[in-house]
Amino acid sequence: MYGKIRSDPVSKKYHQNEINNLEILYEQTLLELEQLKHLNNIQLFDQYVQLNQEYEKLQANVSNLHQMMSNMQQREWSLNTRLNHYLNMGFWQRLKFLLQIPIE
């Protein structure tokens, strides 16, 4: 026996169901992606806030270090001035100066 199939044995309803199922799957996937995008945005914002707080702490530390460095430079300048003054004194002036300083 030999013959040609003249029509598609699968009905139109089958194909329409497959299309509907694929559309539903597409919509579900799209919703999941939107949810993931929203979650990622929230996580990124949280990371931004955390990094911003760390940056502010580091800025405060840098400011404190600059202040400490400025204080140390002033102290160094003061000590160098006293040392230069002491080195320029004569013997009797040094002795008089040393006798006036209270011993701690």
C-alpha positions in Angstrom: 0.0 0.0 0.0 1.2 3.4 -0.9 -0.3 6.9 -0.4 0.3 10.6 0.1 -0.8 12.5 3.2 -2.8 15.4 1.9 -3.4 17.1 5.3 -1.6 17.7 8.5 -2.6 15.1 11.1 -2.0 17.6 13.9 -4.9 19.9 14.4 -4.9 23.7 14.6 -5.9 23.5 18.3 -2.7 21.7 19.2 -0.6 24.4 17.7 -2.6 27.1 19.3 -2.2 25.4 22.7 1.6 25.3 22.1 1.6 29.0 21.2 -0.4 29.8 24.3 1.9 27.8 26.5 5.0 29.5 25.1 3.4 32.9 25.6 2.6 32.0 29.3 6.2 30.8 29.7 7.5 34.0 28.2 5.3 36.2 30.5 6.5 34.2 33.6 10.1 34.5 32.5 9.7 38.2 32.0 8.2 38.7 35.4 11.0 36.7 37.0 13.6 38.9 35.2 11.8 42.0 36.5 11.9 40.7 40.0 15.6 39.8 39.7 16.3 43.3 38.3 14.4 44.8 41.2 16.4 42.7 43.7 19.7 43.5 42.0 18.8 47.2 42.2 18.1 46.9 45.9 21.3 45.1 46.5 23.3 47.6 44.4 21.8 50.5 46.4 22.6 48.8 49.7 26.2 48.3 48.5 26.3 51.9 47.4 25.1 53.1 50.9 27.6 50.8 52.6 30.5 52.0 50.4 29.5 55.6 50.9 29.5 55.1 54.7 33.0 53.6 54.5 34.1 56.5 52.3 32.9 59.0 54.9 34.7 57.1 57.6 37.9 57.1 55.6 37.5 60.9 54.9 37.2 61.5 58.6 40.3 59.4 59.3 42.2 61.3 56.6 41.1 64.6 58.1 42.3 63.4 61.6 45.6 62.4 60.2 46.1 65.7 58.5 45.3 67.5 61.7 47.8 65.3 63.6 50.4 65.9 60.9 49.8 69.6 61.2 50.2 69.5 65.0 53.4 67.4 64.7 54.8 70.0 62.2 54.1 72.8 64.6 55.7 70.9 67.4 58.7 70.2 65.2 59.0 73.9 64.3 58.8 74.9 67.9 61.4 72.4 69.0 63.7 73.4 66.1 63.3 77.1 67.1 64.2 76.2 70.8 67.2 74.1 69.6 68.5 76.9 67.4 68.1 79.4 70.2 69.9 77.1 72.6 72.7 76.4 70.0 73.3 80.1 69.5 73.7 80.8 73.3 77.1 81.2 74.8 78.3 79.0 77.7 77.1 81.4 80.5 73.7 81.9 78.8 73.2 78.1 78.5 74.1 77.7 82.2 71.7 80.4 83.2 69.0 79.0 80.9 69.5 75.5 82.4 69.3 76.7 85.9 65.9 78.5 85.2 64.2 75.4 83.8 62.4 73.4 86.5 63.4 69.8 86.6 60.5 67.4 85.9 
